[in-house]
Amino acid sequence: MAQTPVLRTGKAYRTNYFAAFSSNPTRLVGKLVDAGRLRKLQGGLYYAPAQSRWGALEPTPEVLLNTWLEGRRGRDWVFTGSEVWNALGLGATAVQAERWVYNYKRSGHVKLGNNRFFMRKIPFPRKPPVEWFVVDLLNHQSAAAVDQKNLASLLQAALAKKRFNPEKLRKLSFQYGRKSTVEAVEFATAKAEG
């Protein structure tokens, strides 16, 4: 007789997780959904709902992506986009409807439960430092709705105040930046050191 899986509330599961508990994981998942122990997010992705006084809570976006991409944040995927760019203090103020996620597996627009993601299969460093996000912002100035002159001036000021490591910024711009990004970083670091 197959053992019943222990489900942790707030955790997401792929159907293949249940293969260890049944020769027919799809049927087992169906029974768990019928019993209210699991809820379906989309094909092959389920979660054990945490309860609040307002009803069932979905897992956090990080938990969803860890399960869906079968990886870990910072190693296999990373959040970027307006939420991160605006926090850099370099003049970005855009608010995007979808969270940007760079990863090694998928590209496109994805909806997982109540979360919308813009997935990009694009290289990024493991555990990206803040300087990499600066390079990413420079690469996507138009998506960040940032004024180019204002960005250049704020980056120079931030480098002069030692908010970012200029050597790390240069290295990351050569590794991950567009030609215009490399030029902007070189100009800003030269002015800040100047």
C-alpha atoms as one frame of an Amber mdcrd trajectory, in Angstrom:
protein
   0.000   0.000   0.000   1.342   3.431  -0.922   2.012   5.875   1.874   0.189
   9.195   1.987   2.408  12.220   1.330   2.841  14.806   4.073   1.945  18.172
   2.565   3.300  21.431   3.990   0.955  24.395   3.780   2.228  27.190   1.586
   4.391  24.820  -0.440   4.011  24.133  -4.167   4.312  20.693  -5.753   4.743
  19.318  -9.253   2.854  16.158 -10.190   6.127  14.227 -10.507   6.755  14.734
  -6.763   3.929  12.284  -6.050   5.511   9.455  -8.086   7.295   8.375  -4.875
   3.901   7.785  -3.241   1.908   6.133  -6.027   2.311   4.268  -9.305  -0.308
   6.711 -10.646   0.688  10.175  -9.319  -1.980  11.939 -11.404  -4.758   9.948
  -9.731  -3.228  10.569  -6.279  -3.089  14.314  -6.978  -6.743  14.209  -8.092
  -7.727  12.576  -4.796  -5.748  15.178  -2.804  -7.448  17.984  -4.768 -10.879
  16.408  -4.164 -10.062  16.154  -0.443  -9.094  19.858  -0.369  -5.495  19.146
   0.615  -4.157  20.465  -2.710  -5.270  23.167  -5.121  -4.394  23.332  -8.786
  -2.519  26.349 -10.098  -2.012  25.115 -13.648  -1.152  21.916 -15.507   1.148
  19.893 -13.300   1.574  22.558 -10.590  -0.325  22.385  -7.284  -0.071  23.875
  -3.811  -1.092  22.989  -0.278  -3.100  26.050   0.743  -2.343  27.935   3.918
  -5.568  29.209   5.483  -6.221  32.751   6.607  -9.413  34.397   7.736  -9.886
  35.511   4.100  -9.518  32.005   2.673  -6.765  29.931   1.095  -3.417  31.610
   0.497  -1.220  30.747  -2.463   2.508  30.183  -1.974   4.829  33.157  -2.325
   6.130  33.982  -5.807   9.550  32.667  -4.756   8.121  29.289  -3.684   6.101
  29.049  -6.917   9.111  29.786  -9.100  11.415  27.448  -7.174   8.936  24.632
  -7.820   7.918  25.541 -11.358  11.491  26.108 -12.579  12.809  23.271 -10.411
  15.598  25.466  -9.110  16.558  28.050  -6.518  16.446  31.843  -6.508  19.869
  33.386  -7.052  21.249  30.194  -8.526  18.769  29.161 -11.228  16.631  32.280
 -11.524  16.515  35.878 -10.277  13.920  38.657  -9.941  14.742  41.873 -11.758
  12.709  44.608 -13.432  11.073  47.739 -12.074  10.808  46.553  -8.473  14.590
  46.077  -8.275  15.589  48.946 -10.581  13.532  51.502  -8.636  15.285  50.504
  -5.410  18.711  51.359  -6.861  18.071  55.095  -6.455  19.105  55.877 -10.034
  15.920  57.616 -11.182  13.887  54.595 -12.303  10.228  54.891 -11.331   8.378
  52.567 -13.714   5.947  50.008 -12.337   5.493  46.902 -14.459   2.443  44.651
 -14.288   4.623  41.539 -14.459   7.651  40.664 -12.380  10.706  40.051 -14.541
  12.442  36.730 -13.977  15.722  35.771 -15.621  16.298  32.041 -15.702  17.977
  29.285 -17.694  14.866  27.340 -18.801  11.988  29.442 -20.115  11.023  32.647
 -21.893   7.660  34.331 -22.309   4.743  35.620 -20.269   3.586  33.235 -17.555
   0.728  33.320 -15.064   1.102  31.128 -11.974  -1.981  31.472  -9.804  -2.419
  35.188  -9.142   1.164  36.014 -10.157   2.253  37.240 -13.569   5.863  36.871
 -14.687   7.868  37.946 -17.712  10.379  35.129 -18.090  13.627  35.674 -19.963
  16.127  32.963 -20.692  19.195  35.128 -20.262  22.581  34.789 -18.538  23.086
  36.266 -15.065  25.639  35.696 -12.293  24.852  33.402  -9.394  23.757  35.494
  -6.412  23.961  38.722  -8.442  25.549  41.682  -6.642  23.864  45.083  -6.708
  26.258  46.210  -9.458  24.778  43.594 -11.804  21.324  45.115 -11.295  22.801
  48.505 -12.254  24.064  46.922 -15.501  20.637  45.358 -16.027  18.965  48.755
 -15.539  21.357  50.354 -18.036  20.568  47.564 -20.515  16.819  48.230 -20.138
  16.579  52.008 -19.723  13.510  52.290 -21.938  11.603  49.581 -20.019  12.549
  51.331 -16.778  11.177  54.665 -18.054  14.318  56.450 -16.932  15.788  59.605
 -18.444  19.231  58.761 -19.876  20.912  62.031 -18.797  19.433  61.831 -15.312
  20.538  58.190 -15.007  24.103  59.068 -16.043  24.293  61.893 -13.525  22.798
  59.812 -10.683  25.153  56.911 -11.452  28.172  59.252 -11.328  26.999  60.632
  -7.979  26.387  57.122  -6.590  29.865  56.000  -7.676  31.436  59.133  -6.142
  29.664  58.302  -2.851  30.960  54.681  -3.086  27.436  53.205  -3.229  28.619
  50.853  -5.966  31.985  49.183  -6.495  33.387  50.706  -9.726  35.654  47.748
 -10.553  32.850  45.241 -10.058  30.525  47.446 -12.118  33.064  47.630 -14.965
  33.655  43.877 -14.927  29.924  43.090 -14.927  29.229  45.614 -17.680  31.795
  43.903 -19.935  30.331  40.500 -19.069  26.596  41.274 -19.244  26.175  44.731
 -20.741  25.369  46.015 -24.181  27.918  48.241 -25.908  26.003  51.347 -24.793
  26.000  50.035 -21.202  29.766  49.477 -21.213  30.262  53.002 -22.550  27.930
  54.493 -19.916  29.719  52.647 -17.093  33.156  53.681 -18.377  32.040  57.319
 -18.654  30.399  57.356 -15.195  33.330  55.677 -13.418  35.843  58.021 -15.111
  33.793  61.081 -14.085  33.316  59.808 -10.526  37.056  59.101 -10.135  37.830
  62.334 -11.828
